Amino acid sequence: MLNLPAETFWLLVPWPFIWMVLAIVLYFKLKREDELEEQEIEGEK
């Protein structure tokens, strides 16, 4: 465990995974909003 105490190890290890999940969720959320915006713009023309 990288020669860290167990408590410190478990406080640090989950964060990269939490950030990756957050990034993936935001990516798909913003992508969907972007596609809806493009459809609205095309519909106005």
PDB file of N, CA, C, O and CB in Angstrom:
ATOM      1  N   MET A   1       0.825  -1.209   0.000  1.00  0.00           N
ATOM      2  CA  MET A   1       0.000   0.000   0.000  1.00  0.00           C
ATOM      3  C   MET A   1       0.860   1.261   0.000  1.00  0.00           C
ATOM      4  O   MET A   1       0.552   2.219   0.709  1.00  0.00           O
ATOM      5  CB  MET A   1      -0.933   0.005   1.212  1.00  0.00           C
ATOM      6  N   LEU A   2       1.891   1.268  -0.756  1.00  0.00           N
ATOM      7  CA  LEU A   2       2.756   2.441  -0.915  1.00  0.00           C
ATOM      8  C   LEU A   2       3.389   2.899   0.393  1.00  0.00           C
ATOM      9  O   LEU A   2       3.749   4.069   0.521  1.00  0.00           O
ATOM     10  CB  LEU A   2       1.969   3.578  -1.512  1.00  0.00           C
ATOM     11  N   ASN A   3       3.531   2.012   1.359  1.00  0.00           N
ATOM     12  CA  ASN A   3       4.105   2.309   2.684  1.00  0.00           C
ATOM     13  C   ASN A   3       3.364   3.428   3.413  1.00  0.00           C
ATOM     14  O   ASN A   3       3.969   4.171   4.187  1.00  0.00           O
ATOM     15  CB  ASN A   3       5.569   2.688   2.541  1.00  0.00           C
ATOM     16  N   LEU A   4       2.058   3.552   3.169  1.00  0.00           N
ATOM     17  CA  LEU A   4       1.234   4.522   3.881  1.00  0.00           C
ATOM     18  C   LEU A   4       0.406   3.795   4.924  1.00  0.00           C
ATOM     19  O   LEU A   4       0.113   2.610   4.765  1.00  0.00           O
ATOM     20  CB  LEU A   4       0.324   5.309   2.904  1.00  0.00           C
ATOM     21  N   PRO A   5       0.022   4.490   5.991  1.00  0.00           N
ATOM     22  CA  PRO A   5      -0.929   3.879   6.925  1.00  0.00           C
ATOM     23  C   PRO A   5      -2.236   3.569   6.187  1.00  0.00           C
ATOM     24  O   PRO A   5      -2.598   4.264   5.237  1.00  0.00           O
ATOM     25  CB  PRO A   5      -1.195   4.820   8.149  1.00  0.00           C
ATOM     26  N   ALA A   6      -2.932   2.535   6.624  1.00  0.00           N
ATOM     27  CA  ALA A   6      -4.148   2.092   5.924  1.00  0.00           C
ATOM     28  C   ALA A   6      -5.184   3.207   5.810  1.00  0.00           C
ATOM     29  O   ALA A   6      -5.824   3.362   4.770  1.00  0.00           O
ATOM     30  CB  ALA A   6      -4.763   0.896   6.645  1.00  0.00           C
ATOM     31  N   GLU A   7      -5.347   3.979   6.876  1.00  0.00           N
ATOM     32  CA  GLU A   7      -6.360   5.045   6.856  1.00  0.00           C
ATOM     33  C   GLU A   7      -6.037   6.084   5.778  1.00  0.00           C
ATOM     34  O   GLU A   7      -6.921   6.503   5.031  1.00  0.00           O
ATOM     35  CB  GLU A   7      -6.452   5.730   8.240  1.00  0.00           C
ATOM     36  N   THR A   8      -4.782   6.492   5.702  1.00  0.00           N
ATOM     37  CA  THR A   8      -4.359   7.461   4.679  1.00  0.00           C
ATOM     38  C   THR A   8      -4.535   6.873   3.288  1.00  0.00           C
ATOM     39  O   THR A   8      -4.996   7.556   2.373  1.00  0.00           O
ATOM     40  CB  THR A   8      -2.889   7.882   4.896  1.00  0.00           C
ATOM     41  N   PHE A   9      -4.172   5.625   3.132  1.00  0.00           N
ATOM     42  CA  PHE A   9      -4.309   4.945   1.841  1.00  0.00           C
ATOM     43  C   PHE A   9      -5.755   4.998   1.359  1.00  0.00           C
ATOM     44  O   PHE A   9      -6.018   5.353   0.210  1.00  0.00           O
ATOM     45  CB  PHE A   9      -3.836   3.480   1.945  1.00  0.00           C
ATOM     46  N   TRP A  10      -6.690   4.645   2.235  1.00  0.00           N
ATOM     47  CA  TRP A  10      -8.095   4.601   1.819  1.00  0.00           C
ATOM     48  C   TRP A  10      -8.718   5.987   1.703  1.00  0.00           C
ATOM     49  O   TRP A  10      -9.782   6.127   1.098  1.00  0.00           O
ATOM     50  CB  TRP A  10      -8.894   3.771   2.795  1.00  0.00           C
ATOM     51  N   LEU A  11      -8.084   7.014   2.266  1.00  0.00           N
ATOM     52  CA  LEU A  11      -8.566   8.379   2.044  1.00  0.00           C
ATOM     53  C   LEU A  11      -8.126   8.904   0.681  1.00  0.00           C
ATOM     54  O   LEU A  11      -8.831   9.704   0.066  1.00  0.00           O
ATOM     55  CB  LEU A  11      -8.063   9.309   3.151  1.00  0.00           C
ATOM     56  N   LEU A  12      -6.957   8.453   0.207  1.00  0.00           N
ATOM     57  CA  LEU A  12      -6.401   8.976  -1.044  1.00  0.00           C
ATOM     58  C   LEU A  12      -6.804   8.177  -2.277  1.00  0.00           C
ATOM     59  O   LEU A  12      -7.046   8.754  -3.337  1.00  0.00           O
ATOM     60  CB  LEU A  12      -4.910   9.013  -0.952  1.00  0.00           C
ATOM     61  N   VAL A  13      -6.877   6.873  -2.149  1.00  0.00           N
ATOM     62  CA  VAL A  13      -7.064   6.007  -3.317  1.00  0.00           C
ATOM     63  C   VAL A  13      -8.374   6.233  -4.077  1.00  0.00           C
ATOM     64  O   VAL A  13      -8.347   6.221  -5.307  1.00  0.00           O
ATOM     65  CB  VAL A  13      -6.999   4.583  -2.883  1.00  0.00           C
ATOM     66  N   PRO A  14      -9.518   6.439  -3.416  1.00  0.00           N
ATOM     67  CA  PRO A  14     -10.773   6.538  -4.175  1.00  0.00           C
ATOM     68  C   PRO A  14     -10.899   7.800  -5.043  1.00  0.00           C
ATOM     69  O   PRO A  14     -11.677   7.804  -5.998  1.00  0.00           O
ATOM     70  CB  PRO A  14     -11.924   6.491  -3.222  1.00  0.00           C
ATOM     71  N   TRP A  15     -10.162   8.856  -4.736  1.00  0.00           N
ATOM     72  CA  TRP A  15     -10.400  10.133  -5.416  1.00  0.00           C
ATOM     73  C   TRP A  15     -10.201  10.108  -6.927  1.00  0.00           C
ATOM     74  O   TRP A  15     -11.023  10.691  -7.633  1.00  0.00           O
ATOM     75  CB  TRP A  15      -9.509  11.161  -4.840  1.00  0.00           C
ATOM     76  N   PRO A  16      -9.164   9.473  -7.470  1.00  0.00           N
ATOM     77  CA  PRO A  16      -9.068   9.442  -8.937  1.00  0.00           C
ATOM     78  C   PRO A  16     -10.282   8.790  -9.588  1.00  0.00           C
ATOM     79  O   PRO A  16     -10.720   9.218 -10.656  1.00  0.00           O
ATOM     80  CB  PRO A  16      -7.812   8.703  -9.361  1.00  0.00           C
ATOM     81  N   PHE A  17     -10.823   7.763  -8.955  1.00  0.00           N
ATOM     82  CA  PHE A  17     -12.005   7.094  -9.509  1.00  0.00           C
ATOM     83  C   PHE A  17     -13.231   7.989  -9.409  1.00  0.00           C
ATOM     84  O   PHE A  17     -14.054   8.027 -10.324  1.00  0.00           O
ATOM     85  CB  PHE A  17     -12.263   5.767  -8.783  1.00  0.00           C
ATOM     86  N   ILE A  18     -13.353   8.712  -8.291  1.00  0.00           N
ATOM     87  CA  ILE A  18     -14.480   9.636  -8.127  1.00  0.00           C
ATOM     88  C   ILE A  18     -14.428  10.717  -9.205  1.00  0.00           C
ATOM     89  O   ILE A  18     -15.452  11.047  -9.803  1.00  0.00           O
ATOM     90  CB  ILE A  18     -14.464  10.279  -6.712  1.00  0.00           C
ATOM     91  N   TRP A  19     -13.232  11.273  -9.456  1.00  0.00           N
ATOM     92  CA  TRP A  19     -13.103  12.322 -10.478  1.00  0.00           C
ATOM     93  C   TRP A  19     -13.387  11.786 -11.871  1.00  0.00           C
ATOM     94  O   TRP A  19     -13.981  12.481 -12.695  1.00  0.00           O
ATOM     95  CB  TRP A  19     -11.706  12.934 -10.439  1.00  0.00           C
ATOM     96  N   MET A  20     -12.964  10.547 -12.142  1.00  0.00           N
ATOM     97  CA  MET A  20     -13.230   9.959 -13.459  1.00  0.00           C
ATOM     98  C   MET A  20     -14.720   9.759 -13.680  1.00  0.00           C
ATOM     99  O   MET A  20     -15.231  10.050 -14.762  1.00  0.00           O
ATOM    100  CB  MET A  20     -12.497   8.625 -13.608  1.00  0.00           C
ATOM    101  N   VAL A  21     -15.420   9.265 -12.668  1.00  0.00           N
ATOM    102  CA  VAL A  21     -16.870   9.073 -12.789  1.00  0.00           C
ATOM    103  C   VAL A  21     -17.553  10.421 -13.001  1.00  0.00           C
ATOM    104  O   VAL A  21     -18.434  10.547 -13.852  1.00  0.00           O
ATOM    105  CB  VAL A  21     -17.444   8.366 -11.529  1.00  0.00           C
ATOM    106  N   LEU A  22     -17.153  11.413 -12.239  1.00  0.00           N
ATOM    107  CA  LEU A  22     -17.731  12.750 -12.384  1.00  0.00           C
ATOM    108  C   LEU A  22     -17.479  13.302 -13.790  1.00  0.00           C
ATOM    109  O   LEU A  22     -18.376  13.880 -14.403  1.00  0.00           O
ATOM    110  CB  LEU A  22     -17.147  13.705 -11.324  1.00  0.00           C
ATOM    111  N   ALA A  23     -16.267  13.124 -14.290  1.00  0.00           N
ATOM    112  CA  ALA A  23     -15.931  13.617 -15.630  1.00  0.00           C
ATOM    113  C   ALA A  23     -16.766  12.923 -16.710  1.00  0.00           C
ATOM    114  O   ALA A  23     -17.231  13.572 -17.646  1.00  0.00           O
ATOM    115  CB  ALA A  23     -14.436  13.409 -15.912  1.00  0.00           C
ATOM    116  N   ILE A  24     -16.953  11.621 -16.582  1.00  0.00           N
ATOM    117  CA  ILE A  24     -17.739  10.877 -17.571  1.00  0.00           C
ATOM    118  C   ILE A  24     -19.199  11.323 -17.541  1.00  0.00           C
ATOM    119  O   ILE A  24     -19.815  11.514 -18.590  1.00  0.00           O
ATOM    120  CB  ILE A  24     -17.640   9.358 -17.311  1.00  0.00           C
ATOM    121  N   VAL A  25     -19.752  11.487 -16.339  1.00  0.00           N
ATOM    122  CA  VAL A  25     -21.145  11.930 -16.215  1.00  0.00           C
ATOM    123  C   VAL A  25     -21.320  13.316 -16.830  1.00  0.00           C
ATOM    124  O   VAL A  25     -22.263  13.550 -17.586  1.00  0.00           O
ATOM    125  CB  VAL A  25     -21.582  11.944 -14.732  1.00  0.00           C
ATOM    126  N   LEU A  26     -20.408  14.235 -16.504  1.00  0.00           N
ATOM    127  CA  LEU A  26     -20.517  15.587 -17.054  1.00  0.00           C
ATOM    128  C   LEU A  26     -20.331  15.593 -18.566  1.00  0.00           C
ATOM    129  O   LEU A  26     -20.998  16.354 -19.267  1.00  0.00           O
ATOM    130  CB  LEU A  26     -19.491  16.507 -16.403  1.00  0.00           C
ATOM    131  N   TYR A  27     -19.428  14.752 -19.078  1.00  0.00           N
ATOM    132  CA  TYR A  27     -19.204  14.677 -20.518  1.00  0.00           C
ATOM    133  C   TYR A  27     -20.496  14.323 -21.241  1.00  0.00           C
ATOM    134  O   TYR A  27     -20.882  14.997 -22.197  1.00  0.00           O
ATOM    135  CB  TYR A  27     -18.112  13.646 -20.843  1.00  0.00           C
ATOM    136  N   PHE A  28     -21.167  13.261 -20.784  1.00  0.00           N
ATOM    137  CA  PHE A  28     -22.388  12.837 -21.469  1.00  0.00           C
ATOM    138  C   PHE A  28     -23.525  13.822 -21.252  1.00  0.00           C
ATOM    139  O   PHE A  28     -24.337  14.029 -22.153  1.00  0.00           O
ATOM    140  CB  PHE A  28     -22.807  11.457 -20.994  1.00  0.00           C
ATOM    141  N   LYS A  29     -23.599  14.434 -20.076  1.00  0.00           N
ATOM    142  CA  LYS A  29     -24.646  15.425 -19.820  1.00  0.00           C
ATOM    143  C   LYS A  29     -24.472  16.636 -20.744  1.00  0.00           C
ATOM    144  O   LYS A  29     -25.427  17.085 -21.378  1.00  0.00           O
ATOM    145  CB  LYS A  29     -24.619  15.871 -18.335  1.00  0.00           C
ATOM    146  N   LEU A  30     -23.250  17.154 -20.810  1.00  0.00           N
ATOM    147  CA  LEU A  30     -23.010  18.329 -21.647  1.00  0.00           C
ATOM    148  C   LEU A  30     -23.116  17.984 -23.132  1.00  0.00           C
ATOM    149  O   LEU A  30     -23.558  18.811 -23.929  1.00  0.00           O
ATOM    150  CB  LEU A  30     -21.631  18.923 -21.343  1.00  0.00           C
ATOM    151  N   LYS A  31     -22.719  16.781 -23.504  1.00  0.00           N
ATOM    152  CA  LYS A  31     -22.832  16.355 -24.910  1.00  0.00           C
ATOM    153  C   LYS A  31     -24.297  16.320 -25.330  1.00  0.00           C
ATOM    154  O   LYS A  31     -24.652  16.761 -26.423  1.00  0.00           O
ATOM    155  CB  LYS A  31     -22.179  14.960 -25.121  1.00  0.00           C
ATOM    156  N   ARG A  32     -25.154  15.783 -24.438  1.00  0.00           N
ATOM    157  CA  ARG A  32     -26.586  15.717 -24.747  1.00  0.00           C
ATOM    158  C   ARG A  32     -27.169  17.125 -24.881  1.00  0.00           C
ATOM    159  O   ARG A  32     -27.949  17.394 -25.795  1.00  0.00           O
ATOM    160  CB  ARG A  32     -27.343  14.925 -23.654  1.00  0.00           C
ATOM    161  N   GLU A  33     -26.785  18.028 -23.959  1.00  0.00           N
ATOM    162  CA  GLU A  33     -27.287  19.401 -24.033  1.00  0.00           C
ATOM    163  C   GLU A  33     -26.824  20.088 -25.319  1.00  0.00           C
ATOM    164  O   GLU A  33     -27.573  20.850 -25.930  1.00  0.00           O
ATOM    165  CB  GLU A  33     -26.822  20.206 -22.808  1.00  0.00           C
ATOM    166  N   ASP A  34     -25.592  19.811 -25.719  1.00  0.00           N
ATOM    167  CA  ASP A  34     -25.048  20.395 -26.944  1.00  0.00           C
ATOM    168  C   ASP A  34     -25.825  19.909 -28.167  1.00  0.00           C
ATOM    169  O   ASP A  34     -26.147  20.693 -29.060  1.00  0.00           O
ATOM    170  CB  ASP A  34     -23.555  20.048 -27.090  1.00  0.00           C
ATOM    171  N   GLU A  35     -26.121  18.609 -28.198  1.00  0.00           N
ATOM    172  CA  GLU A  35     -26.870  18.063 -29.333  1.00  0.00           C
ATOM    173  C   GLU A  35     -28.280  18.645 -29.386  1.00  0.00           C
ATOM    174  O   GLU A  35     -28.791  18.925 -30.470  1.00  0.00           O
ATOM    175  CB  GLU A  35     -26.936  16.529 -29.246  1.00  0.00           C
ATOM    176  N   LEU A  36     -28.913  18.831 -28.226  1.00  0.00           N
ATOM    177  CA  LEU A  36     -30.243  19.437 -28.197  1.00  0.00           C
ATOM    178  C   LEU A  36     -30.197  20.874 -28.698  1.00  0.00           C
ATOM    179  O   LEU A  36     -31.095  21.321 -29.412  1.00  0.00           O
ATOM    180  CB  LEU A  36     -30.823  19.392 -26.781  1.00  0.00           C
ATOM    181  N   GLU A  37     -29.145  21.593 -28.319  1.00  0.00           N
ATOM    182  CA  GLU A  37     -28.979  22.969 -28.781  1.00  0.00           C
ATOM    183  C   GLU A  37     -28.834  23.013 -30.297  1.00  0.00           C
ATOM    184  O   GLU A  37     -29.435  23.861 -30.957  1.00  0.00           O
ATOM    185  CB  GLU A  37     -27.758  23.618 -28.112  1.00  0.00           C
ATOM    186  N   GLU A  38     -28.032  22.095 -30.852  1.00  0.00           N
ATOM    187  CA  GLU A  38     -27.840  22.061 -32.307  1.00  0.00           C
ATOM    188  C   GLU A  38     -29.151  21.753 -33.019  1.00  0.00           C
ATOM    189  O   GLU A  38     -29.422  22.320 -34.078  1.00  0.00           O
ATOM    190  CB  GLU A  38     -26.776  21.016 -32.688  1.00  0.00           C
ATOM    191  N   GLN A  39     -29.965  20.869 -32.461  1.00  0.00           N
ATOM    192  CA  GLN A  39     -31.257  20.553 -33.077  1.00  0.00           C
ATOM    193  C   GLN A  39     -32.175  21.770 -33.059  1.00  0.00           C
ATOM    194  O   GLN A  39     -32.904  22.015 -34.020  1.00  0.00           O
ATOM    195  CB  GLN A  39     -31.928  19.373 -32.352  1.00  0.00           C
ATOM    196  N   GLU A  40     -32.142  22.533 -31.965  1.00  0.00           N
ATOM    197  CA  GLU A  40     -32.974  23.731 -31.883  1.00  0.00           C
ATOM    198  C   GLU A  40     -32.544  24.748 -32.927  1.00  0.00           C
ATOM    199  O   GLU A  40     -33.384  25.378 -33.570  1.00  0.00           O
ATOM    200  CB  GLU A  40     -32.901  24.347 -30.478  1.00  0.00           C
ATOM    201  N   ILE A  41     -31.232  24.908 -33.098  1.00  0.00           N
ATOM    202  CA  ILE A  41     -30.712  25.871 -34.078  1.00  0.00           C
ATOM    203  C   ILE A  41     -31.106  25.445 -35.487  1.00  0.00           C
ATOM    204  O   ILE A  41     -31.514  26.278 -36.297  1.00  0.00           O
ATOM    205  CB  ILE A  41     -29.169  25.996 -33.964  1.00  0.00           C
ATOM    206  N   GLU A  42     -30.985  24.147 -35.785  1.00  0.00           N
ATOM    207  CA  GLU A  42     -31.358  23.647 -37.113  1.00  0.00           C
ATOM    208  C   GLU A  42     -32.857  23.791 -37.343  1.00  0.00           C
ATOM    209  O   GLU A  42     -33.291  24.039 -38.468  1.00  0.00           O
ATOM    210  CB  GLU A  42     -30.939  22.176 -37.276  1.00  0.00           C
ATOM    211  N   GLY A  43     -33.645  23.639 -36.293  1.00  0.00           N
ATOM    212  CA  GLY A  43     -35.095  23.765 -36.413  1.00  0.00           C
ATOM    213  C   GLY A  43     -35.539  25.188 -36.694  1.00  0.00           C
ATOM    214  O   GLY A  43     -36.579  25.398 -37.318  1.00  0.00           O
ATOM    215  N   GLU A  44     -34.763  26.174 -36.241  1.00  0.00           N
ATOM    216  CA  GLU A  44     -35.112  27.579 -36.449  1.00  0.00           C
ATOM    217  C   GLU A  44     -34.839  28.032 -37.873  1.00  0.00           C
ATOM    218  O   GLU A  44     -35.462  28.974 -38.362  1.00  0.00           O
ATOM    219  CB  GLU A  44     -34.347  28.454 -35.480  1.00  0.00           C
ATOM    220  N   LYS A  45     -33.904  27.359 -38.539  1.00  0.00           N
ATOM    221  CA  LYS A  45     -33.531  27.788 -39.894  1.00  0.00           C
ATOM    222  C   LYS A  45     -34.620  27.476 -40.896  1.00  0.00           C
ATOM    223  O   LYS A  45     -34.470  27.770 -42.082  1.00  0.00           O
ATOM    224  CB  LYS A  45     -32.233  27.123 -40.326  1.00  0.00           C
TER     225      LYS A  45
END
